[in-house]
Amino acid sequence: MALGYVADSTRADTKKSPKHDNAQLCNGWALWQSKPTDPQGNCALFSGKQVNARGWNSAWAKKA
């Protein structure tokens, strides 16, 4: 919760995270550990928990 994770990127709080962009999805971020096409997957940031591929958090950084 401290990172503002939401399972649906379109529901991110833009007042708390003004740099949010709806194109920034979990399946395209640096710590996504599953296939980009998986609807849910593993994230190094949320160890042991699956996250929604269309989710978002404030630590988002593009996958290289």
Protein Blocks (a to p, Z undefined) as FASTA:
>chain_A
ZZopafblklpcfklmmmbcfklcfklcfklcbdfklmbdcdfklgoiacdfkbccfkbc
cdZZ
